[in-house]
Structures are given as C-alpha cells and as structure tokens.
Amino acid sequence: MQHIRLSEIKKQQRPIPLQIRVIKRWILTGTRQEICYLFVDKHQGDGIEVTADIDQKDYFESIIEVQSCYTVSKYVVIGNRSFMPVLKHEASLKIGKKAIFEPLLADDIPDHFFQFASYDELDNRMTLPKQLTDFIGIVEKNYQWTTNTGKTLRKINLKDIRLVQITLWPDKRHLVGDNVVRGDILAVTSTMVTEYDALKQLESTYSTEIFVNPTFTDVQEHVCRLKEIISDIIEPAAENIITLHDLLDNIPTAGKPKFTCIARIKEIQAYRSWFYVQCSICNTKMYLEIGDTSYYVCKDHEDMTPKFMYCMNAIIVDEIATTNAVFFNDVMTDLLGVTCDDMVNLHGHDDPKIPPPHMLSKIGVPMMFNLAIKPDRSIIVNKATEISMPTPTTTNLTPQTPDPKSLAIKRQMAKKTGKYTKL
C-alpha cells in the first residue's frame, strides 16, 4: 500500500494513507470549538495538525487513543490555520466519520514532537500568522503570581542565551508545581510569544504541554548545551561567599569589588522612592508637575513616554551585621517577576513612597546576594536569588510599618505619550 510523508502533504490534495502516531489531543474553545490532534510520522518526526467538529468528540474519543499508532485514510486536506498555527506546515487535516483509523504496530514512530525555536526567532513569532512556539531553557525562577483581577498564574523565568518568561494561565497552571526548582531544564510547547518592556513572554495556550528535565534522545543535544551554563545559574560565585561583617571590613581596601553574601532584606527604606522615572528619548530624569492634574515632564523633550525603573534602597542583614544596599531595575524585575512599568501602571502602585505588597513580601526571605562595591563605597545588589535555609532566631526581621505622615498622597498614574505624562 502506498503511503505519504506528512511533510509532503499539500493542501486540497487527494488523501493518501498515512502511518502516524497521535501525540496529543486538546479542545479548542471560543467562537469555533474543535477537537484537535497532533499527528507525527517516522520521517524525522514530521508533524501535522488534525481537527474534527466538536459534536463528534465522543465518536473520535472512542476510536482514537493518544500515543497509539494508526494507518489513517479518507481524511480531507485543508490549509493550515492562518492565525496561531501549532506548527509550520502549509496544510492541516480535517476528519469526519468516514475517516478510517486502523491500529498499527510501529516502534519507529516518535512518541513526542518538538520544534524548538531559538531566542533570535521569537521576534518573528510575534508577527502574523503568530505561529505557536516550543522553547527549552534552564529554570531561573518558578513562582505563582496573582493578578489584580484575582487570577493566579504560574510564572517561570527560563534562561538560554537570554531570559524569557513563561506564563501559565489558570487552566495550565497545574503543569508546573513548586517542586520545579532553579537549575531544572524545562521544555514548553505551543506557546504564544508576546513582549513586555523588552522581556519576551511565552504564554500558554490550549495545546501547551510541559516537560521537566526531558530524557528524549533527540532532545539531549539541547540538554547538554544548556548544562554547560547551569553552574552559572545554580551556584553564582558560591566559592566567594563571605559574611556582611567581612564585606564591610573589606570596603576600605577591597581589591576585588564583587562579593557574594547570604542575607535577608530587613527593611525597605520607604522614605526613599522605590522607583524613578526616565524619559524614553534621552533616559534622563523626569520631573513631577502638580496642578489640577499631575504630570511627569522631561526638561528637554515633549513627545516622550515615561519609563518607570526600580530603585529600592534597603537594609540587608545576616547573623552578625547589617548594611545599606541598593537594588536597581534589572535585579528587582527578576526578583519580583514583574516590570516596574507594570507595577505602576497595571497594578496601580503609583506612590514612590509606598512600597507595593509584593515588594514588602521579600522582607525576611533568605537570599544569596551578588554585591558590588562602588568607588563611593556604596553597595549595589547585582543579583538576588531566593534560597532555602533555617530562619535565624537572633535577628528581628519583622517588617517595619512606614510612617503614614511620610507617605505622599496616592495619585492615579497613566502612561501617555505627548508633551506631558498625565498622572
């Protein structure tokens, strides 16, 4: 019997029998409900999407089993989706009750399917047709995040050559638990690529799947490549860990300006602003003008947009010493999992003298700090990583309540391009 490779199928051609494995199944809801499948064959794991009308769901669930192999005939070949296709192919298949699925014994057909995109390909995935994206990387951070509408999401920061952030919406949040930790390798499929403040986001869709520390043979080249950079993520400068006391003693004669300490944030200095505002054109400071309405303005430019940047001044403490330290924008974005712009404009925390609750929640959490000493002897936090360790009994880490008299009146702030930026 003649068979055809999935990669050779052209839209609107006559059906030729296929020998395939059913890799996964999902339900597409919304205005057009469908039951969907992903088929692969033995030819380098070529794949194709297959759809059936939702009213035939029970029928196909009775004859098609995920991970089983079949010879398939009497299908219809149509064009691939014009928006958010699962994979790159000019065609897809439509099946109805005349389609025939004959069970097949085939050990040479893969039981998984990946088309991993590189970081450099993500920009193209944000343009039409917005092909869904598979990605693999090393877990830097894994946490839950509750939106201001009450939805609880799972966020995973992944590192390859650059950082990307996975967002698992409530229906897919269960795919990753708290047991997925820093240094694990994670493969994610069928995500939609977006971007917020230059950080690439991979958002879950109906067909998203997650594989933690995958062992598939043809994925090992990616795993081996990623393992070469795992040590930089798991143990940043672990051999150079010192106490804050030793750090402070080294400040006058520090021949090496970078150190690693294990400590906690004891206090966020609320009297000093936790964010500042830059002009989008010249990156210089913007100034607040208050009248009937309030604006941020640039002294040089009119047609600009404000850039909100973290700058948190805090007291950090270990078992024997305390010191002041400054956490700038990149460190805080990584630590909180949300950009300063979103914290101000989306979450409404627009008073620079009132730290957001999510920021206050980091008080008392054990962390590994990568610190730098500037020529003026100030201490800058280059990286802050939450770690697990016993809670000390000798240091009071209770968050201090800011003095309400020192807090500015809260104003509603809106991001706007123009001569002024209205609050």
Buried (B, 14 or more C-beta within 10 A) or exposed (E): EEEBBBEEBEEEEEBBBBBBBBBBBBEBEEEEEBBBBBBBBBBEBBBBBBBBBBEBBEBBEEEBEEEEBBBBBEBBBEEBBEEBBBBEBEBBBBBEEEBBBEEBEBEEBBEBBBBBBEBEEBEEBBEEEBBBBBBBBBBBBBEEBEEEEEEEBBBBBBBBEEBBBBBBBEEBBEBBEEEBEBBBBBBBBBBBBBEBBEBBBBBBBBBBBBBBEBEBEEBEEBBEEBEEBBEEBBEBBEEEBBBBBEBBEBEEEBEEEEBBBBBBBBBBBBEEBBBBBBBBBEEEEBEBEEEEEBBBBBEEBEEBBBBBBBBBBBBBBBBEBBBEBBBBBEBBBBBBBBBBBBBBBBBEBBBBBBBBEBBBEBBBBBBBBBBBBEEEEEBBBBBBBEEEEEEBEEBEBEBBEBEEEEBEEEEEBEBBEEEBBEB
